[in-house]
Amino acid sequence: MTRGRVVVVGGGVVGVSCAYALAREGLAVVLLEREHVAAGASHGNAGTVSAGHPPLNRPGRITQAITQMLDAKSPLYLPPRWDPELWRWLLTFARHCNAAHVEKCMRVMAPLGLDALASFDRLIEEESLDCGYRTEGYFEVCTTATGVARAQHEASIIAGGGYHPEVLDGDELRRREPEFGPAVIGGVHYPEARTLDPYRFVTELAARARHRGVDVREGVAVGGVSTAGGRVTGVRTNSGEFVEADHVVLATGPFSLELSRRIGVRLPVQPGKGYHRDVVVAPGGAPPLRAACVLHESSVFCTPMAGFVRFAGTMEFSGLNDVMRPPRLRQLTEAARSCLPGLGAEDPTSEWCGLRPMSADGLPIVGPLGGVDGVSIATGHGMLGLTLGPVTGEIIAKQVVGVGESKHRPLAPERFS
């Protein structure tokens, strides 16, 4: 049980959520962020709280990936390069693409998703967070019969986990959202989903964490975790400063991997790059969507926010970099136009990319790191960083104070030992 100072490394949605939850437990918390709060994937993601969905590791995923991965405009892109770590990750990912693994994951992720929804609702209400929070769910829309069949199959899996997806035909989708064009032939409504502006959510939550006593230090890059006698003593920054700690939480997404390696722990996580384009709602711009939607065939999310629509998605495995590829950006709006014919040619007001930590087995990696007492990690959330951010913070906080629950054991990093 820790009752001293906790240092959280990382100022994204997971790190800020951990700091906030730890402060609620009465702990002294220091949050260190190398840039500024919500600078990474938390800044520009799709803004959807998508609970209860199965992992990326599914039967047929490898065949699908092989047909897409060399196409710079496809939902999945893997530019040719020699990277032994990536190829080891891909082999591990492939081993988990089976029905038994999906079933195993759903036994963990379905109840965790319900906890995540409750965490969001509670946070928004208790802290009065101003982040454009909407609770009407989102639509998954399809333009092919194959897409409809796949979407309906996934909906059946999700329904078994305590959710209530609603299968709809094209006419009903257009009745509920008139902006959908004739190419949309069917889909699913997910009523439990939430949407919000992710940057506003994280910065608002960081403000509430500060109010609860969290010492938020921006522009502080951590170079390593310091230990003595098998126990953590603190972290050392790149500027040479030593920050003392009784417990350290690594929550820097794909950047957590190097810090964990330096204390002897290697985890199968790769950075998966996502993109967004924001287009203002106006004649010649984005259509005035009533609710968010995801385009099944292209995996592009279209999320209405305050006066604009965010088109976000894609998965690119090109390493730890922030290089933006124009074809990937163009693909977002080109794909959206097939379902939303009212989308005009207005230039986007924002173009962005960010890195998401993708675990090889599709489950987040949350819990204590073996080998050093007093170090925990929260990474590997993939495209569910926003969805699982607050509940991850609660899990970490309970574990740090010594009252963690056994139901979260499948998320522990020890599963890769």
Number of C-alpha atoms within 10 A of each C-alpha: 11 14 14 13 18 27 24 30 28 33 31 29 34 30 32 32 28 32 37 28 24 28 21 16 15 13 22 19 27 23 27 27 25 18 15 17 25 24 18 22 25 27 22 24 29 30 27 26 27 21 24 28 19 22 20 19 22 19 16 12 14 16 9 11 15 13 11 16 19 14 15 17 21 23 22 26 22 19 14 10 10 8 11 9 11 18 12 13 20 15 11 15 21 18 14 19 20 14 13 12 19 21 15 12 20 22 17 18 25 22 16 19 26 17 17 25 22 13 19 19 14 12 14 15 9 9 11 12 18 14 20 15 19 17 14 16 19 26 28 25 28 26 20 15 11 11 18 24 14 16 20 20 12 15 24 16 19 20 16 13 18 13 22 15 21 15 19 19 15 18 16 14 23 17 10 12 17 16 18 24 19 14 15 21 22 25 28 24 20 22 15 19 23 22 24 22 24 25 22 17 23 27 23 17 25 25 17 17 24 18 12 19 18 25 16 21 16 15 11 19 17 21 16 18 21 20 16 10 8 11 15 19 21 23 24 17 17 13 10 10 12 16 17 17 22 17 24 28 27 27 28 26 30 22 19 21 22 15 18 19 12 13 17 12 18 15 21 21 27 26 24 24 28 27 26 27 24 25 26 22 20 14 13 14 19 28 22 20 19 14 18 25 26 24 23 20 19 19 21 25 27 30 25 28 23 12 12 20 24 30 28 28 28 23 21 23 20 19 18 14 12 14 12 15 13 11 12 24 22 13 23 26 25 14 19 22 17 17 20 23 15 19 22 17 13 14 13 18 11 12 18 18 25 22 27 29 27 28 24 24 24 23 24 25 29 27 26 22 22 16 12 18 18 23 27 25 25 30 31 31 25 25 26 22 24 28 26 26 26 26 24 31 25 22 20 25 26 17 20 25 16 12 12 16 10 7 11 16 15 18 18 19 24 16 10 11 8
